[in-house]
Amino acid sequence: MQTARPNVLTIAGFDPSGGAGVLADCKTFEQHGVYGFGVCTAWTVQTDDSFYNIHWLSAEQVIEQLQPLMNKFVIAACKIGIIDSLETLLDVIVFLKESNPAIQIVWDPVLKASAGYDFHSVESFDSLDAVLAGVSLVTPNYDELQQLQFMTGEALIKNDRAVFCPVLLKGGHRPDALGTDTLYEPAGYTIIEAGVSAVFPKHGSGCVLSAAITAQLAQGQPLQQACKYAKQYIESFLNSSQSLLGYHASC
């Protein structure tokens, strides 16, 4: 008989194509040997390459889904993806922390869909300080990092050190070091170089990476090691097919 798996949670949108959001996260969780719960923040009308519409759930509706899960299960780590506003995000983080102060939270700040849809305007974020103080890691790509820093009015990274919380700068859109991830922590930074020379782009790759990190943290891996394992997993996922939809394999 197998020992019980750690419990993890994704709070994200429902993408009917299965490439991103709750469906992609749960596929990733399964391959990393953890048990995944899923709570929806929105449902989308889309395919892998076309985005048509999004229907948001309120903070009350998200927390209503969370309540019975947090009451019954010990959830070690949680990944948060698209969410309709900063206010909703704060409400959800506060609820999670009150339910389980030890929970680790990875926030993947999805500001724009790979299919081309902008989820949020800059005006929807008044201050990110409280959000960043409540999470264990934020995982922006290069463009998202610039937008987040504009929203906060100050840098998330100064002198190669994280200011508010650890930051994993993903390498997929970096003009300076394409394919290289950098993990910034308060004590310094760690470069995570690409393990392959070329990859095929995938719809939802950011979701998969952050979900993989969440699963590794739930299994007790230190943050640096969790990010390195996730880097290996996402590269395998990116090269699993030549289409925008990839296949998950055991890590």
DRENKOLTI-842925 format. One record per atom (N, C-alpha, C, CB): z, y, x; residue in one letter. Coordinates in steps of 0.1 Angstrom, whole numbers, padded with zeros to 4 digits, always signed. Glycine has a CB too. Layout:
% residues N
ZYXA/...
% end
This chain:
% residues 251
+0000-0012+0008M/+0000+0000+0000M/+0000+0012+0009M/+0012+0000-0010M/-0009+0022+0006Q/-0009+0034+0013Q/+0002+0043+0010Q/-0023+0041+0011Q/+0007+0051+0020T/+0017+0061+0018T/+0011+0072+0010T/+0023+0066+0031T/+0020+0080+0003A/+0015+0091-0005A/+0008+0102+0003A/+0027+0097-0013A/-0002+0107-0002R/-0009+0118+0004R/-0003+0131+0002R/-0024+0118+0000R/-0004+0141+0011P/+0001+0154+0008P/-0007+0160-0004P/-0001+0164+0020P/-0001+0168-0012N/-0007+0175-0023N/-0012+0189-0019N/+0002+0176-0035N/-0025+0192-0023V/-0031+0205-0020V/-0037+0210-0033V/-0041+0204-0008V/-0040+0223-0033L/-0045+0230-0045L/-0056+0239-0041L/-0033+0237-0052L/-0066+0239-0049T/-0076+0250-0048T/-0076+0258-0061T/-0090+0244-0046T/-0076+0271-0059I/-0076+0281-0070I/-0089+0289-0068I/-0064+0291-0070I/-0100+0285-0076A/-0113+0290-0073A/-0122+0289-0085A/-0119+0282-0061A/-0134+0293-0084G/-0144+0293-0095G/-0150+0279-0097G/-0154+0303-0092G/-0155+0277-0109F/-0162+0265-0112F/-0177+0268-0111F/-0159+0260-0126F/-0183+0261-0100D/-0197+0263-0098D/-0204+0250-0102D/-0200+0265-0082D/-0213+0251-0113P/-0219+0239-0118P/-0227+0231-0108P/-0228+0242-0129P/-0232+0237-0097S/-0240+0230-0087S/-0232+0221-0078S/-0248+0240-0079S/-0219+0224-0078G/-0210+0216-0070G/-0210+0219-0055G/-0213+0201-0071G/-0217+0230-0052G/-0218+0233-0038G/-0206+0242-0033G/-0230+0240-0035G/-0200+0249-0042A/-0190+0259-0039A/-0178+0257-0049A/-0195+0273-0039A/-0167+0265-0047G/-0156+0265-0056G/-0148+0253-0057G/-0162+0269-0069G/-0143+0251-0069V/-0133+0240-0071V/-0139+0226-0068V/-0128+0240-0085V/-0152+0224-0072L/-0158+0211-0070L/-0160+0208-0055L/-0172+0210-0077L/-0165+0218-0048A/-0167+0216-0033A/-0154+0214-0026A/-0174+0228-0027A/-0143+0222-0030D/-0130+0221-0024D/-0124+0207-0026D/-0121+0231-0029D/-0125+0201-0038C/-0120+0188-0041C/-0127+0177-0034C/-0120+0186-0056C/-0140+0179-0032K/-0148+0169-0024K/-0142+0169-0009K/-0163+0172-0024K/-0140+0181-0004T/-0135+0183+0009T/-0121+0177+0011T/-0135+0197+0013T/-0112+0180+0001F/-0099+0174+0001F/-0099+0159+0002F/-0091+0179-0011F/-0107+0153-0006E/-0107+0138-0006E/-0111+0133+0007E/-0117+0134-0017E/-0121+0139+0014Q/-0125+0134+0027Q/-0115+0136+0038Q/-0138+0140+0031Q/-0105+0145+0035H/-0095+0148+0045H/-0082+0140+0043H/-0092+0163+0046H/-0082+0132+0033G/-0070+0123+0030G/-0059+0130+0024G/-0066+0118+0043G/-0061+0140+0016V/-0051+0147+0008V/-0054+0146-0007V/-0049+0162+0012V/-0044+0148-0016Y/-0047+0148-0030Y/-0049+0162-0035Y/-0036+0141-0038Y/-0061+0165-0041G/-0064+0178-0045G/-0063+0181-0060G/-0078+0181-0041G/-0056+0192-0063F/-0055+0197-0076F/-0065+0209-0077F/-0041+0201-0080F/-0070+0212-0089G/-0079+0223-0090G/-0076+0232-0102G/-0093+0218-0091G/-0075+0245-0099V/-0073+0255-0110V/-0084+0265-0110V/-0059+0262-0108V/-0090+0268-0121C/-0102+0276-0122C/-0098+0291-0124C/-0111+0272-0134C/-0105+0300-0117T/-0104+0314-0118T/-0115+0320-0126T/-0102+0321-0105T/-0126+0313-0127A/-0139+0318-0133A/-0148+0306-0135A/-0145+0329-0125A/-0157+0307-0144W/-0169+0298-0144W/-0182+0306-0143W/-0169+0289-0157W/-0191+0300-0135T/-0203+0307-0131T/-0215+0301-0138T/-0204+0307-0116T/-0225+0309-0139V/-0239+0304-0143V/-0248+0305-0131V/-0244+0312-0156V/-0251+0294-0124Q/-0258+0295-0112Q/-0263+0281-0108Q/-0249+0300-0101Q/-0272+0281-0098T/-0276+0269-0091T/-0272+0272-0076T/-0292+0267-0092T/-0278+0264-0067D/-0275+0266-0053D/-0281+0278-0047D/-0279+0254-0045D/-0292+0283-0053D/-0299+0295-0047D/-0301+0306-0057D/-0312+0290-0042D/-0296+0305-0069S/-0297+0316-0079S/-0284+0318-0087S/-0309+0313-0089S/-0280+0331-0088F/-0268+0334-0095F/-0271+0343-0107F/-0258+0342-0085F/-0266+0339-0119Y/-0270+0345-0131Y/-0258+0353-0138Y/-0275+0335-0141Y/-0246+0347-0138N/-0235+0354-0144N/-0222+0347-0140N/-0237+0352-0160N/-0211+0355-0143I/-0198+0349-0140I/-0188+0354-0152I/-0192+0354-0127I/-0179+0345-0155H/-0170+0347-0166H/-0156+0345-0160H/-0172+0338-0179H/-0148+0356-0159W/-0135+0356-0152W/-0124+0351-0162W/-0132+0369-0147W/-0114+0345-0156L/-0102+0341-0163L/-0091+0351-0158L/-0097+0327-0160L/-0082+0355-0167S/-0072+0364-0165S/-0061+0358-0156S/-0066+0370-0178S/-0052+0367-0151A/-0040+0362-0143A/-0032+0352-0152A/-0032+0374-0138A/-0030+0356-0164E/-0022+0347-0173E/-0028+0334-0175E/-0020+0354-0187E/-0042+0333-0176Q/-0049+0320-0178Q/-0048+0312-0165Q/-0063+0323-0182Q/-0049+0318-0154V/-0048+0311-0141V/-0034+0306-0139V/-0052+0320-0129V/-0024+0314-0142I/-0010+0309-0140I/-0006+0299-0150I/+0000+0321-0141I/-0012+0300-0162E/-0009+0289-0172E/-0014+0276-0167E/-0017+0293-0185E/-0025+0275-0160Q/-0029+0263-0154Q/-0020+0258-0143Q/-0044+0264-0149Q/-0015+0268-0135L/-0007+0265-0124L/+0007+0260-0127L/-0005+0277-0115L/+0013+0265-0138Q/+0027+0262-0142Q/+0030+0248-0142Q/+0029+0268-0155Q/+0023+0239-0150P/+0028+0225-0150P/+0026+0218-0137P/+0020+0218-0161P/+0016+0222-0129L/+0014+0215-0116L/+0025+0219-0106L/+0000+0219-0110L/+0029+0232-0106M/+0039+0236-0097M/+0053+0231-0101M/+0039+0251-0096M/+0055+0229-0114N/+0067+0223-0119N/+0069+0209-0115N/+0068+0225-0134N/+0058+0201-0115K/+0059+0187-0113K/+0057+0182-0099K/+0049+0180-0122K/+0048+0189-0092F/+0044+0184-0078F/+0049+0194-0067F/+0029+0182-0078F/+0051+0188-0056V/+0053+0196-0044V/+0040+0197-0037V/+0064+0189-0034V/+0035+0210-0037I/+0021+0213-0032I/+0023+0219-0018I/+0013+0221-0041I/+0018+0213-0008A/+0020+0217+0006A/+0012+0229+0009A/+0018+0206+0016A/+0000+0230+0005A/-0009+0241+0009A/-0019+0244-0003A/-0017+0237+0021A/-0024+0256-0003C/-0033+0261-0014C/-0043+0269-0008C/-0025+0269-0024C/-0056+0268-0013K/-0067+0276-0009K/-0071+0285-0021K/-0079+0267-0004K/-0073+0297-0019I/-0077+0306-0030I/-0091+0312-0027I/-0067+0318-0032I/-0100+0311-0036G/-0113+0316-0034G/-0116+0328-0043G/-0124+0305-0038G/-0127+0328-0051I/-0130+0340-0059I/-0119+0342-0070I/-0144+0338-0066I/-0116+0354-0072I/-0106+0358-0082I/-0110+0372-0086I/-0092+0357-0076I/-0107+0376-0099D/-0113+0387-0105D/-0108+0401-0100D/-0111+0387-0119D/-0096+0402-0094S/-0091+0414-0090S/-0080+0413-0080S/-0087+0423-0102S/-0076+0423-0073L/-0065+0423-0064L/-0052+0421-0072L/-0064+0436-0056L/-0051+0427-0083E/-0039+0425-0092E/-0037+0410-0096E/-0040+0434-0104E/-0048+0404-0099T/-0047+0390-0103T/-0043+0381-0091T/-0060+0384-0109T/-0049+0384-0079L/-0046+0377-0067L/-0031+0379-0063L/-0055+0382-0056L/-0026+0391-0064L/-0012+0393-0061L/-0003+0385-0071L/-0009+0408-0062L/-0006+0386-0084D/+0002+0378-0094D/+0002+0363-0090D/-0004+0381-0108D/-0009+0358-0087V/-0010+0344-0083V/-0002+0340-0071V/-0025+0340-0082V/-0003+0349-0061I/+0004+0346-0048I/+0019+0347-0051I/+0000+0356-0037I/+0024+0357-0058V/+0038+0358-0061V/+0043+0346-0069V/+0041+0371-0070V/+0035+0341-0079F/+0039+0329-0086F/+0040+0317-0077F/+0029+0327-0098F/+0030+0315-0069L/+0031+0304-0059L/+0043+0304-0050L/+0018+0303-0051L/+0046+0316-0045K/+0057+0317-0036K/+0070+0315-0043K/+0056+0331-0029K/+0071+0320-0055E/+0084+0318-0063E/+0086+0304-0066E/+0084+0327-0075E/+0074+0297-0069S/+0075+0282-0073S/+0078+0274-0060S/+0062+0278-0079S/+0073+0277-0049N/+0075+0270-0037N/+0074+0279-0025N/+0064+0258-0035N/+0085+0284-0020P/+0084+0294-0009P/+0078+0288+0004P/+0098+0298-0005P/+0077+0275+0005A/+0072+0269+0018A/+0057+0267+0017A/+0079+0256+0020A/+0051+0269+0006I/+0036+0267+0004I/+0028+0275+0014I/+0032+0269-0010I/+0018+0269+0020Q/+0009+0276+0029Q/-0003+0280+0021Q/+0005+0268+0041Q/-0007+0293+0022I/-0018+0298+0014I/-0030+0303+0023I/-0014+0310+0005I/-0042+0297+0021V/-0054+0301+0028V/-0062+0309+0018V/-0061+0289+0034V/-0065+0322+0022W/-0074+0330+0013W/-0087+0331+0019W/-0067+0344+0010W/-0097+0326+0012D/-0111+0328+0015D/-0117+0340+0007D/-0120+0315+0013D/-0118+0352+0013P/-0121+0364+0006P/-0136+0364+0002P/-0117+0376+0013P/-0140+0357-0008V/-0154+0356-0012V/-0157+0369-0019V/-0157+0344-0021V/-0165+0378-0013L/-0168+0391-0018L/-0183+0391-0023L/-0166+0402-0008L/-0191+0381-0019K/-0205+0381-0023K/-0209+0366-0022K/-0213+0390-0013K/-0216+0362-0033A/-0221+0348-0033A/-0233+0347-0024A/-0225+0345-0048A/-0234+0335-0018S/-0246+0332-0009S/-0259+0333-0017S/-0245+0318-0003S/-0258+0332-0031A/-0270+0334-0039A/-0273+0348-0042A/-0268+0326-0052A/-0264+0358-0037G/-0268+0372-0037G/-0260+0380-0047G/-0282+0373-0040G/-0249+0375-0053Y/-0242+0383-0063Y/-0230+0389-0057Y/-0238+0374-0075Y/-0227+0402-0059D/-0215+0409-0054D/-0204+0406-0065D/-0218+0424-0052D/-0193+0400-0061F/-0182+0397-0070F/-0173+0410-0072F/-0173+0386-0065F/-0172+0418-0062H/-0162+0429-0063H/-0168+0442-0057H/-0149+0426-0057H/-0165+0453-0063S/-0168+0466-0057S/-0156+0470-0048S/-0171+0477-0068S/-0158+0479-0039V/-0148+0483-0030V/-0136+0489-0039V/-0153+0494-0020V/-0140+0496-0050E/-0129+0503-0058E/-0120+0493-0064E/-0136+0511-0068E/-0123+0480-0065S/-0114+0471-0071S/-0102+0467-0062S/-0122+0458-0075S/-0102+0472-0050F/-0091+0469-0041F/-0085+0482-0036F/-0096+0461-0028F/-0073+0484-0041D/-0065+0496-0037D/-0058+0495-0024D/-0056+0501-0048D/-0052+0483-0023S/-0044+0480-0011S/-0043+0465-0009S/-0030+0487-0011S/-0046+0460+0003L/-0045+0446+0005L/-0032+0442+0013L/-0057+0442+0013L/-0024+0452+0016D/-0013+0448+0025D/-0004+0437+0019D/-0004+0461+0027D/-0001+0438+0006A/+0008+0429+0000A/+0002+0415+0000A/+0012+0433-0014A/-0011+0414-0003V/-0018+0402-0003V/-0018+0395+0011V/-0033+0403-0008V/-0021+0403+0021L/-0022+0398+0034L/-0008+0393+0039L/-0028+0408+0044L/+0002+0400+0035A/+0016+0396+0039A/+0020+0383+0032A/+0025+0407+0035A/+0013+0379+0022G/+0017+0367+0014G/+0009+0354+0018G/+0016+0369+0000G/-0001+0356+0026V/-0009+0344+0030V/-0007+0339+0044V/-0024+0347+0027V/-0010+0327+0046S/-0009+0321+0060S/-0021+0323+0068S/-0006+0306+0058S/-0033+0325+0062L/-0045+0327+0069L/-0055+0333+0059L/-0050+0314+0074L/-0063+0343+0065V/-0075+0348+0057V/-0087+0344+0065V/-0073+0363+0055V/-0098+0341+0058T/-0110+0335+0065T/-0123+0343+0062T/-0112+0320+0062T/-0124+0355+0066P/-0136+0363+0063P/-0147+0360+0073P/-0133+0378+0064P/-0160+0362+0068N/-0171+0362+0078N/-0172+0376+0083N/-0185+0358+0071N/-0182+0379+0091Y/-0182+0392+0098Y/-0183+0404+0088Y/-0194+0393+0108Y/-0192+0402+0078D/-0194+0413+0068D/-0182+0415+0060D/-0206+0409+0059D/-0175+0404+0056E/-0163+0405+0048E/-0152+0411+0056E/-0158+0391+0043E/-0151+0409+0069L/-0141+0415+0077L/-0142+0430+0077L/-0141+0410+0091L/-0155+0434+0079Q/-0157+0449+0079Q/-0153+0455+0065Q/-0172+0452+0082Q/-0156+0448+0054Q/-0153+0454+0041Q/-0138+0454+0039Q/-0160+0446+0030Q/-0131+0443+0043L/-0117+0443+0041L/-0110+0454+0049L/-0111+0429+0045L/-0115+0456+0061Q/-0109+0467+0069Q/-0111+0481+0063Q/-0114+0466+0084Q/-0123+0482+0057F/-0126+0495+0050F/-0116+0496+0038F/-0140+0495+0045F/-0114+0485+0031M/-0105+0486+0019M/-0091+0489+0023M/-0105+0472+0012M/-0086+0483+0034T/-0072+0486+0038T/-0070+0499+0045T/-0067+0475+0047T/-0081+0505+0050G/-0080+0517+0057G/-0076+0516+0071G/-0071+0527+0050G/-0074+0504+0076E/-0071+0501+0090E/-0075+0487+0093E/-0055+0503+0092E/-0075+0485+0106A/-0081+0472+0111A/-0071+0461+0108A/-0083+0473+0126A/-0077+0449+0105L/-0069+0437+0104L/-0066+0431+0118L/-0077+0427+0095L/-0075+0435+0128I/-0073+0430+0141I/-0073+0442+0151I/-0085+0421+0145I/-0063+0443+0159K/-0062+0454+0169K/-0058+0447+0182K/-0051+0464+0165K/-0065+0451+0193N/-0063+0446+0206N/-0063+0431+0206N/-0050+0451+0211N/-0072+0425+0199D/-0074+0410+0198D/-0061+0403+0192D/-0077+0405+0212D/-0054+0410+0184R/-0042+0404+0177R/-0043+0407+0162R/-0029+0410+0184R/-0039+0398+0154A/-0038+0400+0140A/-0027+0409+0136A/-0037+0386+0133A/-0030+0418+0127V/-0020+0429+0123V/-0011+0424+0112V/-0027+0442+0120V/-0018+0419+0101F/-0011+0416+0089F/-0007+0401+0088F/-0019+0420+0077F/-0017+0392+0091C/-0015+0378+0090C/-0026+0372+0099C/-0016+0373+0076C/-0026+0359+0103P/-0037+0353+0110P/-0050+0354+0103P/-0034+0338+0113P/-0060+0357+0111V/-0074+0359+0106V/-0083+0350+0114V/-0078+0374+0108V/-0091+0342+0106L/-0102+0334+0112L/-0115+0341+0109L/-0102+0319+0107L/-0121+0347+0120L/-0134+0353+0118L/-0144+0342+0120L/-0135+0365+0129L/-0151+0339+0109K/-0161+0329+0109K/-0174+0333+0117K/-0165+0324+0095K/-0181+0324+0123G/-0192+0328+0132G/-0206+0328+0125G/-0192+0319+0143G/-0207+0324+0113G/-0220+0323+0107G/-0228+0335+0106G/-0218+0317+0093G/-0222+0347+0105H/-0229+0359+0103H/-0226+0369+0115H/-0226+0366+0090H/-0220+0364+0125R/-0216+0373+0136R/-0228+0378+0144R/-0206+0367+0145R/-0230+0391+0146P/-0241+0396+0154P/-0238+0394+0169P/-0244+0410+0151P/-0225+0393+0173D/-0222+0393+0187D/-0221+0379+0193D/-0209+0400+0189D/-0217+0369+0184A/-0215+0355+0189A/-0218+0346+0177A/-0200+0353+0194A/-0230+0344+0174L/-0234+0336+0162L/-0229+0322+0164L/-0249+0336+0161L/-0222+0317+0154G/-0217+0303+0154G/-0204+0301+0160G/-0227+0295+0161G/-0198+0312+0166T/-0185+0311+0173T/-0174+0316+0163T/-0185+0318+0186T/-0164+0309+0161D/-0153+0313+0153D/-0142+0318+0162D/-0147+0302+0144D/-0134+0328+0157T/-0123+0333+0165T/-0111+0334+0156T/-0126+0347+0171T/-0100+0327+0160L/-0088+0328+0153L/-0078+0338+0160L/-0081+0314+0153L/-0075+0348+0152Y/-0066+0359+0157Y/-0053+0357+0151Y/-0072+0373+0153Y/-0043+0356+0159E/-0029+0355+0155E/-0021+0367+0161E/-0023+0341+0159E/-0008+0369+0156P/-0001+0380+0162P/+0001+0379+0177P/+0013+0381+0155P/+0001+0367+0182A/+0004+0365+0197A/-0009+0365+0205A/+0011+0352+0199A/-0021+0365+0199G/-0033+0365+0207G/-0044+0359+0199G/-0031+0358+0220G/-0055+0354+0206Y/-0066+0349+0199Y/-0071+0336+0205Y/-0077+0359+0198Y/-0078+0328+0198T/-0084+0315+0202T/-0098+0315+0198T/-0076+0303+0196T/-0107+0312+0208I/-0121+0311+0205I/-0125+0296+0202I/-0130+0316+0217I/-0132+0294+0191I/-0136+0281+0187I/-0151+0281+0187I/-0130+0277+0172I/-0156+0275+0198E/-0171+0276+0200E/-0178+0265+0191E/-0174+0274+0215E/-0191+0268+0189A/-0199+0258+0181A/-0200+0245+0189A/-0213+0264+0178A/-0200+0234+0181G/-0202+0221+0188G/-0216+0216+0187G/-0193+0211+0182G/-0225+0223+0180V/-0239+0220+0178V/-0247+0232+0181V/-0242+0213+0164V/-0259+0230+0185S/-0268+0241+0188S/-0275+0248+0176S/-0278+0237+0198S/-0276+0240+0165A/-0283+0246+0153A/-0278+0239+0141A/-0298+0244+0154A/-0278+0246+0130V/-0273+0240+0117V/-0283+0244+0106V/-0259+0244+0114V/-0282+0237+0095F/-0289+0241+0083F/-0280+0248+0073F/-0295+0228+0076F/-0283+0260+0069P/-0274+0268+0060P/-0271+0260+0048P/-0280+0282+0057P/-0259+0262+0043K/-0254+0256+0030K/-0248+0265+0021K/-0245+0244+0034K/-0251+0264+0008H/-0244+0270-0003H/-0230+0266-0003H/-0251+0268-0017H/-0220+0275-0002G/-0206+0271-0003G/-0199+0267+0010G/-0204+0261-0013G/-0206+0270+0021S/-0200+0266+0034S/-0187+0272+0037S/-0210+0269+0045S/-0185+0285+0033G/-0172+0291+0035G/-0161+0284+0027G/-0173+0305+0031G/-0164+0280+0015C/-0154+0272+0006C/-0150+0259+0013C/-0160+0269-0007C/-0160+0252+0019V/-0157+0239+0025V/-0149+0241+0037V/-0170+0232+0029V/-0152+0251+0045L/-0144+0254+0057L/-0129+0257+0054L/-0150+0265+0066L/-0127+0266+0045S/-0113+0270+0041S/-0106+0258+0035S/-0113+0282+0032S/-0113+0250+0027A/-0106+0239+0021A/-0102+0228+0032A/-0116+0232+0011A/-0111+0227+0042A/-0108+0217+0053A/-0095+0222+0060A/-0120+0216+0062A/-0095+0235+0063I/-0083+0240+0070I/-0070+0238+0061I/-0085+0256+0072I/-0071+0241+0048T/-0060+0239+0039T/-0055+0224+0040T/-0064+0242+0025T/-0064+0215+0039A/-0061+0201+0040A/-0054+0197+0053A/-0073+0192+0038A/-0059+0203+0064Q/-0053+0200+0077Q/-0039+0206+0078Q/-0062+0205+0088Q/-0037+0218+0073L/-0024+0224+0073L/-0014+0215+0065L/-0024+0238+0067L/-0019+0210+0053A/-0010+0202+0045A/-0006+0189+0052A/-0017+0198+0032A/-0014+0184+0061Q/-0011+0172+0069Q/-0002+0175+0081Q/-0023+0165+0073Q/+0002+0188+0083G/+0011+0191+0093G/+0005+0196+0106G/+0019+0180+0096G/-0009+0198+0106Q/-0015+0203+0118Q/-0011+0217+0121Q/-0030+0201+0117Q/-0009+0221+0133P/-0008+0235+0137P/-0020+0243+0133P/-0004+0238+0151P/-0019+0256+0131L/-0030+0264+0126L/-0042+0263+0135L/-0026+0278+0125L/-0040+0264+0148Q/-0052+0264+0158Q/-0059+0250+0156Q/-0047+0266+0172Q/-0051+0239+0156Q/-0058+0226+0155Q/-0065+0224+0142Q/-0047+0215+0157Q/-0058+0229+0131A/-0065+0228+0118A/-0078+0235+0117A/-0055+0235+0107A/-0079+0247+0124C/-0092+0254+0124C/-0102+0247+0133C/-0090+0269+0130C/-0098+0241+0143K/-0107+0233+0152K/-0113+0221+0145K/-0100+0229+0165K/-0104+0214+0138Y/-0108+0202+0130Y/-0118+0206+0119Y/-0096+0195+0124Y/-0115+0217+0113A/-0123+0222+0102A/-0137+0226+0107A/-0117+0234+0094A/-0137+0232+0119K/-0150+0236+0125K/-0159+0224+0127K/-0147+0243+0139K/-0153+0213+0132Q/-0161+0201+0134Q/-0166+0195+0120Q/-0152+0190+0141Q/-0157+0196+0110Y/-0161+0191+0097Y/-0173+0199+0091Y/-0149+0191+0088Y/-0172+0212+0092I/-0182+0221+0086I/-0195+0219+0093I/-0178+0235+0086I/-0195+0217+0106E/-0208+0215+0113E/-0214+0202+0109E/-0205+0215+0128E/-0206+0191+0107S/-0212+0179+0102S/-0217+0181+0087S/-0201+0168+0102S/-0210+0188+0079F/-0215+0191+0066F/-0228+0199+0066F/-0204+0199+0058F/-0229+0209+0074L/-0241+0217+0075L/-0253+0209+0078L/-0239+0229+0084L/-0251+0199+0087N/-0262+0191+0092N/-0264+0178+0084N/-0261+0189+0106N/-0257+0177+0073S/-0258+0165+0065S/-0271+0164+0057S/-0246+0164+0055S/-0278+0175+0055S/-0291+0176+0049S/-0298+0188+0052S/-0289+0174+0033S/-0311+0189+0049Q/-0318+0202+0052Q/-0318+0211+0040Q/-0332+0198+0056Q/-0313+0207+0029S/-0312+0215+0017S/-0300+0224+0017S/-0313+0207+0004S/-0299+0233+0007L/-0287+0242+0005L/-0275+0234+0000L/-0290+0253-0004L/-0276+0222-0004L/-0265+0214-0009L/-0263+0203+0001L/-0268+0208-0023L/-0250+0202+0006G/-0247+0192+0017G/-0239+0180+0011G/-0240+0198+0028G/-0237+0171+0020Y/-0230+0158+0017Y/-0217+0158+0025Y/-0239+0146+0019Y/-0207+0153+0019H/-0194+0152+0025H/-0191+0138+0031H/-0182+0156+0016H/-0186+0137+0043A/-0183+0125+0049A/-0169+0125+0054A/-0193+0121+0060A/-0162+0113+0056S/-0149+0112+0061S/-0148+0118+0075S/-0144+0098+0061S/-0137+0126+0077C/-0135+0132+0090C/-0127+0123+0099C/-0128+0146+0089C/
% end
